[in-house]
Amino acid sequence: MKNFLLLIITLFLFTSNLKASNFNPGKNSVSFVSYGDTISAHLYLPKEYDENKEYPTIVLTPPATSVKEQTIGIYAEALSKEGYITLAFDPRGWGESQGTPFLLDPSRIVDDTKAAVSYVLTLKSVDKKNVYNMGVCMGAAFSAVATALDARVKALIMVSPYMDGNKQFYQSFGNSPYAVRNSIFQASAQGRQTYFETGEIVKFQAIPRNEGEIDETTMQITKEMMEYYLPGKPGDTPTWVNAFNSMSVEHFLSWSADSYVYLLEPVPTLVIYGENAVTAEGAEAFYQSKEGVKEKLVLKSKSHFDLYHQKDCVEPSVKKITSFIDNI
């Protein structure tokens, strides 16, 4: 029995070391499981990566509908060059990950973020005491809740946080529950029934395809999304699809990050946003409400989506993130 246990331990250690040795500096395609579905991710390692050393590690959660090849990939790569291990992932149902397609369910993405943390903690070269969560846009809200509920995570980083997307979406319907129930909830209910009866996913467009599809109900942030995500724009990538599951609306409108802010008091938090961002007011309100250790960086004259990709936004943000982590 003793020899059998020693054999199992030896095989486990060999497998762990083999897993680590298969990684190379830069981008590595990896996968892990979240509630039975395989999550696709990119693991970025520092240029001078040594598998016998341990590195602080950052898990990056993408904006709603976004994928790992877009803004979180940009930050993940930039931060890896500063000596961090970073992980950018596609939530279940998005990009190259398995799961119910295009379902924007914040609670599921929170769980996927926690699963991503579980994954990096299995890696030999990850400093287990220095794991951080980072999110962009609505991913910052998802990451905030995941961090609030996860004692394994040392600190939280939020870039262009969109904390009140559900409220703004509701406002686009005139703050009327009647308007919501008689329009978008009708479509969502029909989509749910279709899925139950046939297994078919009923999809909506995530954003308008052109100016002709904009009307008075179109939110400002949606208009700005068009300038990042549509074909030929900076966020254009084959793994992003202009769609979301019709059942998403129920999950989106019934979820709020506000309920979890008090749990972040023990968690050092960095908030970065653009001075002219449509989300600036909500980001500042979150920052003011957050108790405990906190820092912020406000980039002058910059908009919400400038921080997604522009070099003069990414570079100072990465510099601030490095300074923030070094001092906590």
C-alpha positions as CSV (number, residue, x, y, z in Angstrom):
1,M,0.0,0.0,0.0
2,K,2.8,2.4,0.9
3,N,4.6,1.7,-2.4
4,F,1.3,2.3,-4.3
5,L,0.9,5.7,-2.6
6,L,4.5,6.7,-3.4
7,L,3.8,5.8,-7.0
8,I,0.7,8.0,-7.1
9,I,2.6,10.9,-5.6
10,T,5.5,10.5,-8.0
11,L,3.1,10.4,-11.0
12,F,1.3,13.5,-9.8
13,L,4.6,15.4,-9.4
14,F,5.8,14.2,-12.8
15,T,2.5,15.3,-14.4
16,S,2.7,18.7,-12.7
17,N,6.3,19.3,-13.8
18,L,5.5,18.1,-17.4
19,K,2.6,20.5,-17.5
20,A,4.7,23.4,-16.5
21,S,7.5,22.5,-18.9
22,N,5.2,22.6,-21.9
23,F,4.7,26.3,-21.4
24,N,6.7,28.9,-23.3
25,P,7.3,32.6,-22.7
26,G,4.6,34.6,-24.3
27,K,1.1,33.3,-25.2
28,N,0.1,29.7,-24.5
29,S,-3.3,28.3,-25.4
30,V,-4.8,26.5,-22.4
31,S,-8.1,25.2,-21.1
32,F,-9.9,24.4,-17.8
33,V,-13.3,23.3,-16.7
34,S,-16.1,25.5,-15.2
35,Y,-19.2,23.6,-14.2
36,G,-18.7,20.9,-16.7
37,D,-17.9,23.1,-19.7
38,T,-14.4,23.6,-21.1
39,I,-13.1,27.1,-20.9
40,S,-10.7,28.4,-23.6
41,A,-8.0,30.7,-22.4
42,H,-4.6,32.3,-23.2
43,L,-1.9,32.0,-20.6
44,Y,0.8,34.7,-21.0
45,L,4.2,34.1,-19.4
46,P,7.0,36.6,-18.9
47,K,9.8,36.9,-21.5
48,E,12.4,35.5,-19.0
49,Y,10.0,32.8,-17.7
50,D,11.7,30.2,-15.6
51,E,9.5,27.3,-14.5
52,N,11.4,27.0,-11.3
53,K,10.5,30.4,-10.1
54,E,7.1,31.7,-8.9
55,Y,5.4,34.8,-10.4
56,P,2.5,37.0,-9.3
57,T,-0.5,36.2,-11.4
58,I,-3.4,38.1,-12.8
59,V,-6.7,36.7,-14.0
60,L,-8.5,38.9,-16.5
61,T,-12.3,38.9,-17.0
62,P,-13.5,40.4,-20.4
63,P,-16.3,42.9,-21.0
64,A,-19.8,41.6,-21.7
65,T,-19.8,39.8,-25.1
66,S,-16.1,40.2,-25.4
67,V,-13.4,37.5,-26.0
68,K,-9.9,36.9,-24.9
69,E,-8.4,38.1,-28.2
70,Q,-9.6,41.7,-27.6
71,T,-8.9,44.1,-24.8
72,I,-8.0,41.7,-22.0
73,G,-5.6,40.0,-24.4
74,I,-3.9,43.4,-24.9
75,Y,-3.5,43.9,-21.1
76,A,-2.6,40.3,-20.4
77,E,0.3,40.5,-22.9
78,A,1.5,43.9,-21.7
79,L,1.4,42.8,-18.0
80,S,3.3,39.6,-18.8
81,K,6.1,41.8,-20.1
82,E,6.3,43.4,-16.7
83,G,6.9,40.0,-15.0
84,Y,3.4,38.7,-14.3
85,I,1.8,35.5,-15.3
86,T,-1.6,36.5,-16.8
87,L,-4.7,34.5,-17.9
88,A,-7.3,35.9,-20.4
89,F,-10.3,33.6,-20.8
90,D,-13.5,33.3,-22.8
91,P,-16.5,32.9,-20.4
92,R,-18.8,29.9,-21.0
93,G,-20.7,30.3,-24.2
94,W,-18.5,33.0,-25.7
95,G,-15.5,32.8,-28.0
96,E,-14.0,29.4,-28.1
97,S,-15.4,28.2,-24.8
98,Q,-18.1,25.6,-24.4
99,G,-21.5,26.3,-22.8
100,T,-24.9,27.7,-23.7
101,P,-24.0,30.0,-26.6
102,F,-24.0,33.8,-26.1
103,L,-25.7,33.7,-22.7
104,L,-24.9,36.9,-20.8
105,D,-25.5,35.6,-17.3
106,P,-23.3,37.6,-14.8
107,S,-23.5,34.9,-12.1
108,R,-22.1,32.3,-14.6
109,I,-19.2,34.7,-15.5
110,V,-18.5,35.3,-11.8
111,D,-18.2,31.5,-11.4
112,D,-16.0,31.3,-14.5
113,T,-13.7,33.9,-13.0
114,K,-13.4,31.8,-9.8
115,A,-12.7,28.7,-11.9
116,A,-9.9,30.6,-13.7
117,V,-8.4,31.4,-10.3
118,S,-8.7,27.7,-9.4
119,Y,-6.9,26.9,-12.6
120,V,-3.9,29.2,-12.2
121,L,-3.5,28.0,-8.6
122,T,-2.7,24.5,-10.0
123,L,0.3,25.9,-12.0
124,K,3.7,25.3,-10.6
125,S,5.1,28.8,-11.3
126,V,2.2,30.8,-9.9
127,D,2.9,32.5,-6.6
128,K,-0.1,31.3,-4.6
129,K,-0.1,34.2,-2.2
130,N,-0.1,36.8,-5.0
131,V,-3.1,36.1,-7.3
132,Y,-5.1,39.1,-8.5
133,N,-8.3,39.6,-10.4
134,M,-8.7,42.2,-13.1
135,G,-11.7,43.1,-15.2
136,V,-12.5,45.5,-18.0
137,C,-15.9,47.3,-18.5
138,M,-18.7,45.0,-17.3
139,G,-16.0,42.4,-16.7
140,A,-14.8,44.7,-13.9
141,A,-18.2,44.3,-12.2
142,F,-18.1,40.5,-12.7
143,S,-14.5,40.4,-11.4
144,A,-15.4,42.6,-8.4
145,V,-18.1,40.2,-7.3
146,A,-15.8,37.2,-7.9
147,T,-13.1,38.9,-5.8
148,A,-15.5,39.8,-3.0
149,L,-16.5,36.2,-2.7
150,D,-13.0,34.6,-3.1
151,A,-10.5,34.8,-0.3
152,R,-7.8,33.4,-2.5
153,V,-7.5,36.7,-4.4
154,K,-5.3,39.3,-3.0
155,A,-6.5,42.4,-4.8
156,L,-8.8,43.8,-7.5
157,I,-8.0,45.8,-10.6
158,M,-10.8,47.5,-12.6
159,V,-10.3,49.2,-16.0
160,S,-13.2,51.3,-17.4
161,P,-15.6,49.7,-14.9
162,Y,-19.2,49.6,-16.0
163,M,-20.9,49.0,-12.7
164,D,-24.5,50.0,-13.5
165,G,-25.2,48.5,-17.0
166,N,-28.4,47.0,-15.8
167,K,-29.7,50.3,-14.6
168,Q,-28.8,52.1,-17.8
169,F,-30.4,49.4,-19.9
170,Y,-33.6,49.8,-17.8
171,Q,-33.4,53.5,-18.3
172,S,-33.4,53.0,-22.0
173,F,-37.0,51.7,-21.6
174,G,-38.0,54.9,-19.8
175,N,-37.7,53.3,-16.4
176,S,-41.0,51.6,-17.1
177,P,-41.5,47.9,-16.0
178,Y,-44.5,47.9,-18.4
179,A,-42.3,48.8,-21.4
180,V,-39.7,46.2,-20.4
181,R,-42.3,43.4,-19.8
182,N,-44.2,44.2,-23.0
183,S,-41.1,44.3,-25.2
184,I,-37.8,42.8,-24.3
185,F,-39.2,40.4,-21.8
186,Q,-41.6,39.1,-24.3
187,A,-38.8,38.3,-26.7
188,S,-36.8,36.7,-23.9
189,A,-39.7,34.6,-22.8
190,Q,-40.3,33.4,-26.3
191,G,-36.6,32.5,-26.6
192,R,-36.8,30.5,-23.4
193,Q,-39.8,28.6,-24.6
194,T,-38.2,27.9,-28.0
195,Y,-35.0,26.6,-26.3
196,F,-37.1,24.4,-24.0
197,E,-39.1,22.9,-26.8
198,T,-36.4,22.6,-29.5
199,G,-33.0,23.3,-28.0
200,E,-32.6,26.2,-30.5
201,I,-30.9,29.3,-29.3
202,V,-32.8,32.5,-30.2
203,K,-30.2,35.3,-30.6
204,F,-30.4,39.1,-30.7
205,Q,-27.7,41.4,-32.1
206,A,-25.4,42.6,-29.4
207,I,-24.9,46.0,-31.1
208,P,-26.3,47.7,-34.3
209,R,-24.5,46.8,-37.5
210,N,-24.5,50.4,-38.8
211,E,-25.8,53.9,-38.2
212,G,-29.2,53.0,-39.8
213,E,-30.0,50.6,-36.9
214,I,-29.6,53.3,-34.2
215,D,-32.7,54.9,-32.7
216,E,-33.7,56.9,-29.7
217,T,-33.5,53.9,-27.4
218,T,-29.9,53.1,-28.3
219,M,-27.6,53.7,-25.3
220,Q,-24.5,55.9,-25.7
221,I,-22.2,53.1,-24.7
222,T,-23.8,50.9,-27.4
223,K,-23.0,53.5,-30.0
224,E,-19.4,53.6,-28.8
225,M,-19.2,49.8,-28.9
226,M,-19.8,50.0,-32.6
227,E,-16.6,51.9,-32.9
228,Y,-14.7,49.1,-31.3
229,Y,-16.3,45.8,-32.2
230,L,-17.7,46.1,-35.7
231,P,-15.7,44.7,-38.7
232,G,-12.7,46.8,-39.5
233,K,-12.6,48.4,-36.0
234,P,-9.9,47.9,-33.4
235,G,-11.7,45.0,-31.7
236,D,-12.5,43.1,-34.8
237,T,-11.5,39.5,-34.4
238,P,-12.9,36.2,-35.9
239,T,-13.8,34.8,-32.4
240,W,-16.2,37.6,-31.6
241,V,-19.8,37.3,-32.8
242,N,-22.3,40.2,-32.8
243,A,-24.9,38.2,-30.9
244,F,-26.3,37.4,-27.5
245,N,-28.8,34.8,-26.3
246,S,-32.3,36.2,-25.9
247,M,-32.5,34.7,-22.4
248,S,-29.7,36.9,-21.3
249,V,-32.0,39.9,-20.5
250,E,-33.6,38.1,-17.5
251,H,-30.2,37.4,-16.0
252,F,-28.7,40.8,-16.8
253,L,-31.6,42.9,-15.4
254,S,-31.9,40.9,-12.2
255,W,-28.2,41.2,-11.2
256,S,-26.3,44.0,-9.6
257,A,-22.7,44.3,-8.3
258,D,-23.8,46.9,-5.8
259,S,-24.9,44.3,-3.3
260,Y,-21.3,43.0,-2.9
261,V,-19.4,46.3,-2.5
262,Y,-19.3,46.0,1.3
263,L,-17.5,42.6,1.0
264,L,-14.6,44.3,-0.8
265,E,-13.6,46.4,2.2
266,P,-10.7,44.1,3.1
267,V,-9.6,43.9,-0.6
268,P,-7.1,46.5,-2.0
269,T,-8.7,47.9,-5.1
270,L,-7.5,49.9,-8.1
271,V,-9.9,51.7,-10.3
272,I,-8.8,53.1,-13.7
273,Y,-11.1,55.1,-16.0
274,G,-11.2,57.8,-18.6
275,E,-12.2,61.3,-17.6
276,N,-14.6,61.5,-20.6
277,A,-15.9,58.0,-20.3
278,V,-19.7,57.4,-20.4
279,T,-19.1,55.2,-17.5
280,A,-17.0,57.7,-15.5
281,E,-19.8,58.7,-13.1
282,G,-20.5,55.1,-12.2
283,A,-16.8,54.2,-11.8
284,E,-16.3,57.2,-9.5
285,A,-19.4,56.4,-7.5
286,F,-18.1,52.8,-7.0
287,Y,-14.7,54.2,-5.9
288,Q,-16.3,56.5,-3.4
289,S,-18.5,53.8,-1.9
290,K,-15.7,51.3,-1.6
291,E,-14.2,51.2,1.9
292,G,-10.7,50.2,2.8
293,V,-7.5,50.4,0.7
294,K,-8.1,51.8,-2.7
295,E,-6.4,53.8,-5.5
296,K,-7.5,55.2,-8.7
297,L,-6.1,56.5,-12.0
298,V,-8.2,58.9,-14.1
299,L,-6.8,59.4,-17.6
300,K,-7.4,62.9,-18.8
301,S,-9.6,63.5,-21.9
302,K,-10.0,59.7,-22.5
303,S,-13.2,57.9,-23.2
304,H,-14.4,54.4,-22.1
305,F,-13.1,52.5,-25.1
306,D,-9.9,54.5,-25.4
307,L,-8.7,52.4,-22.5
308,Y,-9.4,49.2,-24.3
309,H,-6.6,49.4,-26.8
310,Q,-4.9,52.8,-27.2
311,K,-1.2,52.7,-26.4
312,D,-1.3,56.0,-24.5
313,C,-4.0,54.5,-22.2
314,V,-2.7,50.9,-21.9
315,E,0.9,51.9,-21.0
316,P,0.1,54.3,-18.1
317,S,-2.6,51.8,-16.9
318,V,-0.1,49.0,-16.8
319,K,2.5,51.2,-15.1
320,K,-0.1,52.1,-12.4
321,I,-1.2,48.4,-12.0
322,T,2.5,47.4,-11.4
323,S,3.0,50.2,-8.9
324,F,-0.3,49.3,-7.1
325,I,0.6,45.6,-6.8
326,D,4.2,46.4,-5.7
327,N,2.8,48.5,-2.8
328,I,0.2,46.2,-1.3
